[in-house]
Amino acid sequence: MFAHALSGITARPARLAAVLAAIVLGTLFLAATAVFTATSAAGMRLVAAAPLTAADVIVDRDPDAPDPGADWPAHVAGHPGVTATAPVHAATVELVTGEARATTNVYSVSDRPELRWFELSEGVWPTGAGEVVADGPTLESAGLAVGDTVRLLADGEEAEVTVVGAADLGFRPLTGVVYRLYASEDFFAGESPQSVTARVGAGTSPEEAVAGLTASLPGGLHAMTAREQAGLAADRFAGGSRQLELIMLVFALIALLSASLVITNTFTILVSQRRRETALLRLVGADRSQVRNLVLAEALVVGSVGSALGVAAGVGVGYAGASLAGLAGDGLHVGVPALAGSFLAGVAATLCAAWFPARGAASTAPVEALRSASLPGGVRFRAVHGAGLALAVLGTAGTVFGAWADDLPAAIAGGSLGAVGLLVFLRYALSRLIRAAGGLLLRRRGVPELAGANLRRATGRSATAALTLVLGLGLITALLTAAETGRATIDGDLDARFPVDVSARVDEGSVDPGTVDLIRGIDGLALVEAPRTARVEIAGLGGTTLVGVSPEMARAAGSAAVAQDGPGPPALLVSADQARALGAATGDTVDLAVDGRPHPFTLHVSALATVSGSPGPVVREEVLDSLAPGGERGVVWGVAADGADTDALAGRMARIAGADPRIAVNGALAERGDLTGVLDVLVGLALAMLLVTVVISGLGVANTLGLSVLERTRELALLRALGLTRGGLRATLAVEAAVIAAVGALLGLLIGVPYGLVGVKAVIGGTAPLVVAVPWSGTALVLAAALLIGIAATLLPGRRAARIAPAQGLGVD
Amino acid sequence: MGTTDGGRHGPALEAVGLVKGFGTGEAAVTAVAGVDLALDRGEFVAVMGPSGSGKSTLMNLLAGLDTPTSGRVLIEGTDLSGLDDRGLTRLRRERIGFVFQAFNLVPTLTAEQNILLPLALAGRRPDRALLEDLVESLGLGDRLRHRPAELSGGQQQRVAVARALVTGPAVVFADEPTGALDVAAGRGLLERLRDAADRQGRTVVMVTHDPVAAAFADRVLLLSDGALHGVVERPTADTVLAAMARAEA
């Protein structure tokens, strides 16, 4: 039996090439995910544990307990058996160079060589409070070199330090763009360290030292071996990567599902092509289970070979991915159970996919060996399609309900159910659509007529091929829509929270006129103004900075109340907290004592009153002049032009802030960059992973056409004999492929856009008003891609068809 | 082996009141309209008749490939109507052989694998002596490693005969076995079938419309409109032609 299956495969290996390719891609993805995960987790553990490599014991200070004082490390150093100790400090400061300023972490590095955990690639170790070393990436991205002097700002204090060396940390994973500096213990003089690392002498084990320290140390100090602590740190570090693993796993499973569809289709076509051969087997005495097992044995062989290849390639791809991400520091890590799981998943997917075709083969009647072969038909509406439709409707209803009721689990459950229902129902719907499209083509003479007739006769397999496209393109569309809508929603939310895009403020006096000019000079800012400010005492609010803006700035910042000089008391913009403190709401008229003199105002709650980072009520400039005359201009506000490059704006602002350490920068720019940056990375990653699914579906379309060409050799030869040119033959195939691709892409768009919208709504929930944005350019790309896939899919089958000689139509089969 | 001793004494193949109709109402067609026959062990009969006379339907019914509207078919005393799909499959595998006009062999298997296919499906070891005897008498000795595409039409058909005989069946059904062969190859094939009936005691049922082929049989059954319209005993090509002319008149 098995030999027969093998002979079937070796006799016509090309027919199973698509199955093999699909299963290789699917398992490759799974195995690559497993290897990437294991390798990067090990790499990250290495990073997390690195600072502890030189220590034997670590003592932590309980952050909630009372500070035991800056000299608490002496308790540890005085313990018998401990030979050396080093305090561990960390601080977050602003690094200011001539170019820019950025958040920077400063860590302590031990003054004792035996407790240092990295080497220097250049320069010397820091001594005293005025010297630091930096790691390579920090030096590179901050544009610094050994010998340079930088300023560090922390809590209003400023220090100047010299970079005296470059640290060689081995490797550093993508843990964000935070700069790292390492300073000597003197830099942190007078501060109570978070931890103390210690080495123990020969004759004392770390465990003994921990036991001794635990007995003798005062409360609030906890000793632990360095190895134990390294394990804990690594676990904390790895926890953050779980979500990424999960996302990758989901996309790998989607790719595998798509591969399964391609496999089902291929086997269905193969089984129908071998119908007479199968009937012959039944005739000479094969029972149903033997016929079924024959197909399954073939699937087992192909699935095993494909899965083995996929897993082997996946190890390489996964390791390459981890290396590219800079996470492969601990070398290749391969989880044998995970790889075995990937292999088995690939084999199981192939077998499951071949199950229905195998059952179809088993139902072949022996008498069909004596008749001429019948052609496969379409998809009849069966109970399972009705159930799929019902499930799709129910699931969609659940998702919509979940999205609008802010119930994320309900939305996810509904979405998953709906997707399953759609997958089941869509094959029928696609079959009808392709039939209808074929019917339209039949009205034309010539090539479209031939293509239409052929589409109509095997709508079932065309439907399955199109279904894989719907899966891939639909997910891409959903993702693009979600990203676009998410971005628009974030922008809308930021516009509401930050009426101005750029805000710079000084705590006292005026912003340096040079800095104001620099901000004015930024391209992409439509309006820049340095409004007048004055420190005033307002009854009920205490001392605060009052800002007086021009009507133009008020209008640009979306504050109509201040922009219009209507009748009644002048408008006063306050924060929501301030309005509460005053016991008033928007629109109320209040009498407030400003610097002791009462004035009537119309109160408005506005985000403009908090845009500078601290609450500052806003009035029109002439109102401020009448309340508190003066010449102080303590803030600068800028509003970006529509469509301005926000990344470039943010970069320019960072440089200006670097040059003028007195100003504090706020505004939408900073936050927008962070949020949309994360979004872009996630979407890019997901799109790259979905590409695998699209490639698999392209394979499926090509395979469907290719096998149909094989099947129709006689018919195509007859057409050639009757005068159809090679070009005409290719054109017929191209039209067929285009119809399948177009139907698949259109349904993908039709389903993907609402799914994406509902998905974003479900995630954002009520935290911000949803701004719907359809990614038109992305949609056009999806359509173009589908067409490209269709054309590419006809290349090989077209060549094969063109090789058919007209005389082949006359022979006996 | 699935045979019973009782079966060896009765007719190898028996049909009682066999009727097969297709469709209902105005479109109803009776393809086989009441056929009774009993064939002994080692008997070789030819079934003849014009197109649409019900030859193929009759053969399908006799071989258990189709179920009659009424009537029964018995092979070695076993009533086919009492068998489920598994039982029918087993019967085909062990007691029936098939040879037909075209597409007789599995293209991906060698000649030897094709011959042994029924035994492989049954999980039985081939009887080497019987196989060698078959292969030698059919002149296939040097062709066993070839695939069907590498064999001539006559050779392919001889492989099919070997496959039909390798299980030692009670009945061999042959549907136009010489239809695609040249005269010499056709004659050789018919001699093999004759030989199988005479020497091995196989009952052979052959559907044909060639009077020369029919002349190799012991009896010719003339079928017309689904019913038997005459029998030619010890036929020659001439007597068959004359009988056919009478039947059509």
Chai-1 contact restraints between the chains, C-beta under 6 A:
chainA,res_idxA,chainB,res_idxB,connection_type,confidence,min_distance_angstrom,max_distance_angstrom,comment,restraint_id
A,S7,B,T108,contact,1.0,0.0,6.0,A-B,restraint_1
A,S7,B,L109,contact,1.0,0.0,6.0,A-B,restraint_2
A,G8,B,T108,contact,1.0,0.0,6.0,A-B,restraint_3
A,A11,B,T108,contact,1.0,0.0,6.0,A-B,restraint_4
A,R276,B,F103,contact,1.0,0.0,6.0,A-B,restraint_5
A,E277,B,V106,contact,1.0,0.0,6.0,A-B,restraint_6
A,L283,B,F98,contact,1.0,0.0,6.0,A-B,restraint_7
A,V284,B,L117,contact,1.0,0.0,6.0,A-B,restraint_8
A,V284,B,P118,contact,1.0,0.0,6.0,A-B,restraint_9
A,G285,B,R92,contact,1.0,0.0,6.0,A-B,restraint_10
A,G285,B,R93,contact,1.0,0.0,6.0,A-B,restraint_11
A,G285,B,P118,contact,1.0,0.0,6.0,A-B,restraint_12
A,G285,B,L121,contact,1.0,0.0,6.0,A-B,restraint_13
A,A286,B,L121,contact,1.0,0.0,6.0,A-B,restraint_14
A,D287,B,R86,contact,1.0,0.0,6.0,A-B,restraint_15
A,D287,B,T89,contact,1.0,0.0,6.0,A-B,restraint_16
A,P366,B,L65,contact,1.0,0.0,6.0,A-B,restraint_17
A,V367,B,N60,contact,1.0,0.0,6.0,A-B,restraint_18
A,V367,B,L65,contact,1.0,0.0,6.0,A-B,restraint_19
